Amino acid sequence: MKALRIALIAIVALVILLVAAVGTAMMVIDPNDYKSHIEQAAADNTNLELRLNGDIQWSFIPLGLSVADVQASLEGEEFVALDELVASVDLWSLITMTPAVHTFQLDGFRANLAMAEDGTGNWTRIMPEAEKQEAAAPAETEQTLTDESGSELISFNVQEVRISNAQVNFENRQSGQSFQLSNASLEASDIALGQDFPLELGFSVSLNEPELDVDGTLAMQLNASQNLKQFSMSGLDGDFTLTGTPFNGETVSAGLSGSASADLDAETASVSGLMASLENLEVTSNLNIQGFSAQPDVSGDLKVAEFSPATLLEQLGQPAIETRDEGVLSKAAFETTLATREGMVRLQETRVQLDETEFKGQLGYGLENQAILVDLQGNRFNLDRYLPPKPEDGEDASEDASEQDTGGTASSGEGELLPLKTLRGLNLDIRIGLGELVASNLTLTELLAKVSGSEGRLSLDELSARLYDGGFNMTASLDARTDNPKWQFNKQLSGVQTQPLLVDLAEMDLLSGGMNLNASGTSRGNSINALLENSNGKADFRIEEGAIENVNMTRMACQGISRVHGESLSVEDWGDSTPFNDMSGNFTINSGVLENENLTADLAGLRLEGDGVVNLIESMLDYRVGLRVVGEVHRDNACRVNERIQNVIIPVRCKGGFGDDPAGLCGFDGSRFGDVLESMARQEVDRKKEEAEEKARERVEEEIKERVDEDTRDRIRNLFN
């Protein structure tokens, strides 16, 4: 007991002696006497010019040192500076031989960083060249303090860290951009390994290109294990305000919250309850990461809560997207579960919503081969609602047309259609289905598109849909391995009603009936003009139980027949269409021109026979049609059919542009009717000549017969006599 008392007295005496020694040293030693030595040491060992303009002061409890008004210049320009630095050590930790920082305060820190036009930063010139090379060489030995299990032991305990009024200026002289971090602050207390401690940050950031200002605050609880292998962050709460050119003067609010953790030994990390917000846009996520290699295994979920894109654009100071339907872009959402396995990122159970349209399925992306996987099924989508509004009649239509005519290579058909270099790097496996699609006034149902391809070879394996009581199916391929890509397509239509199709597609009421079509073709090029000029192929079609709308070819035929009779038609109500039982024909496609030589159709008492061309490049058609009279055409007496009219061809010409009025495209071809009359006249002369010859022949035969009969009677009488 006496020994213990003596030991305690000795320890107390030692502590008193140590405190007295420290106090004596502080009173005797003036640190300002060493300012010139410190400045010279900085000059000898670095390229910095250090100036200690303020006083260096001691503090006893806690034991510390403060420095004021420090500047360091590099090549004659201010590099870093600070108004005040205070660092203190817990006195008791010195007594127990376990030094611990009590307080670290930094106020008015400034740094000026610059990147020269050659890409080098001024911070790379702080150390002399020789010392840089030595610093770059690997250290021969590295000693760490470890426990018996081999884990590193670090004693770290700081009562308070405070940084205020910090500023960092960065200038990139290559791009002309500049960055400024100002009013930066950091506060942390009770910092110790193995326990939670609070951290608060504040800052302002300014960019010059584009002009953007960001003010933000962050608060969180941090934790680091004793061996610095496990880390966690909880209670994250961040608020930000953004202003500047991108937002057209509007002030935008953003937020961030959640928690995260990481284990370096197990190579695991997780993010839970992460929420990022930007005005009315809110994104939440939970993620788990296994492995810190180049291809970690990741699983979790990602969700974008329902929001209004139109409202978001307004809040961000962006102009509204003009659409034909002002009610669109009012609702959008996204959610998915994420999984990364064997180098493939998969977004499973994906749901994408835009207004009333909803897609469900999965998406994928290959980290090594950049493979793109899409498998989505949607309900309905009306594309026309999202198109720009149509210009009002007589207001902007002519201006838009003139701009399109002179507006550049793309609008003139010379612009590149596809980015070929990008296509060559794609690896695609896409399947998209849609219950209903409205586009260009066309209504398609049961739409299915399948696309695959790699290394510049793309294939449209299927594009099918039901439309207008029928259906279509199309396949195509694109070889984009060269700058002059090769295209190929095959297309089939079955039972598609042509009248509503043409009306909805081009407002052209020209034909009705069930269309059956087979077409195939090839082309080369990467512009509309090149594809049209290099197009080649063939097609055949058949339209059943239809009519030629807004054109009455029966009336045209009767006009020709009445001229033959030299009479006038008395009927005025001819109707607005020409019904037919069957229309068919074959086309050849050559350099953007469709040529047809065997158009046929069976009309009432008539057979339509025609040939002509459809020029896709000039959007023109020119058809010569003949109406052959094969039976009774009409009840009008002037249109009666007799032996002179039978098999006569009444000429009709259909000529004009795709945008012309269909009712004015076709008409009676009077220039060719003269040839018809001449042909009829020759036929009539030949017929009368044949009749005259026939009558003369009959008279001769009758006279011969009469003479033969009289001579025979005389001989018989003579015989009896």
Phi, psi and omega in degrees: 000319178295324180293321179296319180296321179294321180295318179295319179297323180294319180295314179299318179297322179295318179297315180298320180296319180295316180297319179296322180294317179296315180298318179297319180296321181293326179282329184275319186268127175255110183297338179294341177292343184256008182301314181296324178294319179296316180297321180290323178297320178296321179292324182288328188254350180221176175267012182271147172254102186268135177229119176261092187278332182263181180278150171257123187234148175269154166228143187270306179234111354288161181289120183199181184220140177232142180231137182234149173053072179249136178226144175226125182251149178233116179056041175084359180241143180298128180257303175223157177201158176211150179276320181202140175230126178234125177226129181225152181242140178296122185298320182295326178295330176289321180295321180275005177065028174231078185304134178222136179289130178271309183216140172227117181234135179225122183233137176069034177287136178225139177222137179241108181251143181215141174250123183288173181295338178272004175092001180266143180265151181293336179293341179283352182255013180293314182269147173299158186300318182295318181291330176299315181294321178294321180293330181286336181290142181291144178290143182287320181227152178220121183251133176229151178270122182233158173272186184296331180277356179096356179283141179290138178249126180231125176263113186219121179206118181233129182284322183204135171234128182220123175239131182221152176055037178279148182214135177231124177251131179231131180233126176258103184281352173287312185260347182083004180274151177224154184222137180224122172258120184226165180052031181283137180218151178215131177226129176215148182217157180051048182279117179210146179287141179088003179216157179289142172217148184278148176220131178233136180234148173215146183196163170227134181236136178230133174245152179262331180223105354284164178292115185212132177239133180231126173246132184212156173225144179225136175226142183196168172247127182246154177211132176228136182290167181300324181267009179054042177248339179237136181225150176212153177223130180222163178063028179298129179217111182234138177231136184222147171234137184233135176219157177143189184303317181301339183248011174050046175086352179280151174261122187250137180254143178219159181213162181210133178208164179140193179214159182207158177209158180209144176234109185290327179293312181279351183054052177231153176208154180213150174231125183231142178060026180289129178225125176241133182232148175218101188053241183270007178265127182227123181243129178237152183202150170227128185225146172232131184239131178238115180094132180254027178280186180293339180230076181286160173270122184236137175219154180158201181220158179217133183218132171252112182296155182302132180212172179255111177301323180296317178293321179299316178300319179295317180293331179273004178075021181264150178293147179292146176279118181281125180228162179293328177250113182290350182273356181279173181060032180260346184208130178210151179199161179206139174207149182197161168251136188251138176213133177243118180222132174052044175079009179240122175271121182242130173257096184264161182051044183279138175228123179241128182233134172221109185055238181271358181270135180222129175247141176228146179155219181216155177232156179208154179214129179273123183289330182270310185259006180054032178291138180248121180245127178224126175219095186231145175232126182246166180270298181204152179208128178253097182295325184299331180294335185261357180285157177299151180299147176288140178294145179291149182302129175077002183258291185246354185298316181293322179295318179297320180295319180293324178295322179292325181289329185240013190273010176126179186291325183296313182288337180274359178092003181261347182290155180291134179279319188230145173281095189297320181298322178293319181297326182292339179264002184274145172230103194246143168213094191238133172223120179231124176243150182213130181294320180209135177229130174247118181215130183053041180068002176273139177249115180246140177236160180052045181285136178218128178232131177232126181230136176219163178161161176196157175055037176087358177252114182245145183225128169270094186290331179197134169221102186227157179191163170260137177204136173048059175064012179219204180203166176218157177216136183222139171234152181203163177216153179222123176255101185256024182286344177240170179283354175242076189296153181252133181244149175211141181213155172223137184218140178226135171241142181222116174068022181281127179286117190286326185297305178295331178296311181291325180294314181288325184281313187228012183052041182240106179267083189244319184224152171225160182125168180276118184267133170237128187219139170231127182217147175212151181190170178223161175197173178220151176124173181226033173213162182298315181297317181296319180295319179293316183292331183258010184284140176214144179170192180211159180204150171225146183220162177209127178244123185253142175048061183232198180203150170272110188278150177062014177220126177251098181284340175297319178296319178298318179295318181293330175298317179293318181295319181296327177294322178298318180282348183070030182237175179245147179285141180256340182278135178251332182269097183258350183086170186251009183213168178235100180293150174214155179277324185202135175228133182212166178178167177239146178236149165243140182252120183218111176054045176080008181240126176265121180248136181225133181238001185221044175288126180223150176202142179261113179253179179289107179074002183227155171234120181276127177229129184207169175206158180169192183226150171238114183265105182288331181291316181265358180055048181229155172226150179214106183236134172254119185243138175243131177258102181275128180280117181240354180192193180293128186264312186206160182286342180300130184298329179289348181253020182292149183251124175233191185293338177284331184272333184305132179069008174286142181257122177267119185279139176227142180237128175245116186210138177155187181266163182297330183270359181286162178296122181303328182294339181257004182286320186248145178198166179298131184265090182293331181295327179271344183290333175300319177297324179295315179297319178298318178296319178295321180296316178298320179295321180293318177299313179299320180294316180294323177298316178296322178296316180296316179297322181293318179295317179299319180297319180294319179296318179298316181295323180293318179296318179297319181296317180297317179296318180296318182295319181294317180295322180293320181295320179297319181293322179293319180296317180297325180296316180289327180290000000 
